[in-house]
């Protein structure tokens, strides 16, 4: 089912990226992950239980990391933003509403949801070819709610080989 959905979703969002670039030309782009990067997601997953992880009410009530949001907005005030998050597409409107309510209501942004974390690489490749500077902020971690943080190291390794500025788990968590 995921493979079938990707056949539809990835080309759709690739077109959105190209249109976004034409609509908001800029030398640089800020690419932000949502969960555990600008939203305090893992405590909500822990409290609700893994079986209820994918539920609209969870995404509506996530606590934003306001200090991180303020930091990124003030550090990159002229950069358009692409939110690149691994969530089911059914949460698109809920996620977009959360972003608007969390401080991104006066920014030009595009929301892209992927079914797998590896799918983010496709979009990053396109962006690094369109923009002179890509700033990518993504903890690329999981499993916090079980007490042991794990990393998508295979994705981190590929990101490290790209022509972009990468803010990972350590850099993001140092923002106060």
C-alpha positions as CSV (number, residue, x, y, z in Angstrom):
1,X,0.0,0.0,0.0
2,X,2.8,2.4,0.9
3,X,4.5,1.8,-2.4
4,X,1.3,2.5,-4.3
5,X,0.8,5.7,-2.3
6,X,4.3,6.9,-3.0
7,X,3.6,6.5,-6.7
8,X,1.0,9.3,-6.2
9,X,2.4,11.3,-3.3
10,X,6.0,11.8,-4.3
11,X,5.4,13.2,-7.9
12,X,2.6,15.4,-6.4
13,X,5.0,17.0,-3.8
14,X,7.9,17.2,-6.3
15,X,5.6,19.4,-8.5
16,X,4.7,21.4,-5.4
17,X,8.4,22.0,-4.6
18,X,9.1,23.2,-8.2
19,X,6.1,25.5,-8.0
20,X,7.1,26.8,-4.6
21,X,10.6,27.6,-5.9
22,X,9.1,29.7,-8.8
23,X,6.7,31.4,-6.5
24,X,9.2,32.3,-3.8
25,X,12.6,32.6,-5.5
26,X,15.4,32.8,-2.9
27,X,19.1,32.0,-2.8
28,X,18.4,29.8,0.3
29,X,15.8,27.6,1.8
30,X,15.2,26.4,5.3
31,X,14.0,22.8,5.5
32,X,12.6,21.8,8.9
33,X,11.4,18.5,10.3
34,X,8.5,18.7,12.7
35,X,8.4,15.8,15.2
36,X,11.1,16.2,17.9
37,X,12.6,19.1,16.0
38,X,10.1,21.9,16.4
39,X,7.3,19.8,18.1
40,X,7.7,18.0,21.4
41,X,6.3,14.8,20.0
42,X,7.8,11.9,21.9
43,X,6.2,12.6,25.3
44,X,2.8,12.6,23.6
45,X,3.5,9.3,22.0
46,X,4.7,7.9,25.3
47,X,1.6,9.2,27.2
48,X,-0.9,8.0,24.6
49,X,0.8,4.7,23.8
50,X,2.3,3.5,20.5
51,X,-1.0,2.1,19.3
52,X,-2.5,5.5,19.4
53,X,0.5,7.3,17.8
54,X,-1.4,8.0,14.6
55,X,-4.4,9.9,15.8
56,X,-5.6,13.4,14.9
57,X,-5.9,14.5,18.5
58,X,-2.2,13.8,19.2
59,X,-1.1,16.0,16.3
60,X,-3.4,18.8,17.3
61,X,-2.1,19.0,20.9
62,X,1.6,18.7,20.4
63,X,3.6,21.3,22.4
64,X,5.7,23.4,20.1
65,X,9.4,24.0,21.0
66,X,8.8,27.7,20.9
67,X,12.5,28.6,21.6
68,X,13.5,26.6,18.5
69,X,10.8,28.1,16.3
70,X,11.8,31.6,17.4
71,X,15.5,30.7,16.8
72,X,14.9,29.5,13.2
73,X,12.5,32.3,12.3
74,X,15.0,35.0,13.6
75,X,18.1,33.3,12.2
76,X,16.7,32.8,8.7
77,X,14.1,35.7,8.4
78,X,14.1,35.9,4.6
79,X,14.3,32.2,3.8
80,X,11.1,30.4,2.7
81,X,10.5,27.2,4.7
82,X,9.7,23.7,3.6
83,X,8.5,21.4,6.4
84,X,9.6,17.9,5.6
85,X,8.0,15.4,7.9
86,X,7.4,11.7,8.0
87,X,3.7,11.4,8.7
88,X,0.7,9.8,7.0
89,X,-0.9,12.1,4.4
90,X,-4.2,11.9,6.2
91,X,-2.7,14.3,8.8
92,X,-1.8,17.0,6.2
93,X,-4.5,19.5,7.2
94,X,-4.1,18.9,10.9
95,X,-0.3,19.4,10.6
96,X,-0.7,22.5,8.5
97,X,-3.1,24.0,11.0
98,X,-0.6,23.2,13.8
99,X,2.2,25.0,12.0
100,X,0.0,28.1,11.5
101,X,-0.9,28.1,15.2
102,X,2.7,27.5,16.3
103,X,4.2,30.7,14.8
104,X,4.5,30.1,11.1
105,X,1.4,32.1,10.1
106,X,3.3,34.9,8.5
107,X,5.9,32.9,6.6
108,X,5.9,31.5,3.1
109,X,6.1,27.7,3.6
110,X,5.3,24.4,2.0
111,X,4.4,21.3,3.9
112,X,5.6,17.9,2.6
113,X,4.7,14.7,4.3
114,X,6.6,11.5,3.5
115,X,5.6,7.9,4.3
116,X,9.2,6.8,5.1
117,X,12.1,8.8,6.4
118,X,14.2,7.7,3.4
119,X,11.8,9.5,1.1
120,X,13.1,12.8,2.5
121,X,16.3,12.3,0.5
122,X,14.5,12.6,-2.8
123,X,13.3,16.1,-1.9
124,X,16.6,17.2,-0.5
125,X,18.3,16.2,-3.8
126,X,15.9,18.4,-5.7
127,X,16.3,21.3,-3.3
128,X,20.1,21.2,-3.4
129,X,19.9,21.5,-7.2
130,X,17.4,24.5,-7.0
131,X,18.8,26.6,-4.2
132,X,22.4,27.9,-3.6
133,X,22.0,27.2,0.1
134,X,19.9,24.5,1.8
135,X,19.7,24.5,5.6
136,X,18.3,21.2,6.7
137,X,17.2,20.7,10.4
138,X,16.1,17.3,11.3
139,X,17.0,15.2,14.4
140,X,16.6,12.0,12.3
141,X,16.0,10.1,15.5
142,X,13.3,7.9,16.9
143,X,12.4,5.6,19.9
144,X,12.6,8.4,22.5
145,X,9.4,7.2,24.2
146,X,11.1,3.9,25.0
147,X,14.0,5.5,26.8
148,X,16.7,4.8,24.2
149,X,17.1,7.3,21.3
150,X,18.0,5.6,18.0
151,X,19.0,7.3,14.8
152,X,18.3,6.8,11.1
153,X,22.0,6.5,10.6
154,X,21.7,5.4,7.0
155,X,19.8,8.6,6.2
156,X,22.2,10.7,8.2
157,X,25.1,9.3,6.2
158,X,23.5,10.2,2.9
159,X,22.6,13.7,4.1
160,X,26.3,14.2,5.2
161,X,27.3,13.6,1.5
162,X,24.9,16.3,0.2
163,X,25.7,19.9,-0.4
164,X,23.7,21.4,2.4
165,X,24.1,22.7,5.9
166,X,22.8,20.0,8.3
167,X,21.5,20.6,11.8
168,X,21.1,17.2,13.5
169,X,20.0,15.9,16.9
170,X,22.9,17.5,18.9
171,X,22.7,20.9,17.2
172,X,18.9,21.1,17.5
173,X,18.9,20.1,21.1
174,X,21.5,22.8,21.9
175,X,19.0,25.5,21.0
176,X,17.7,27.1,24.2
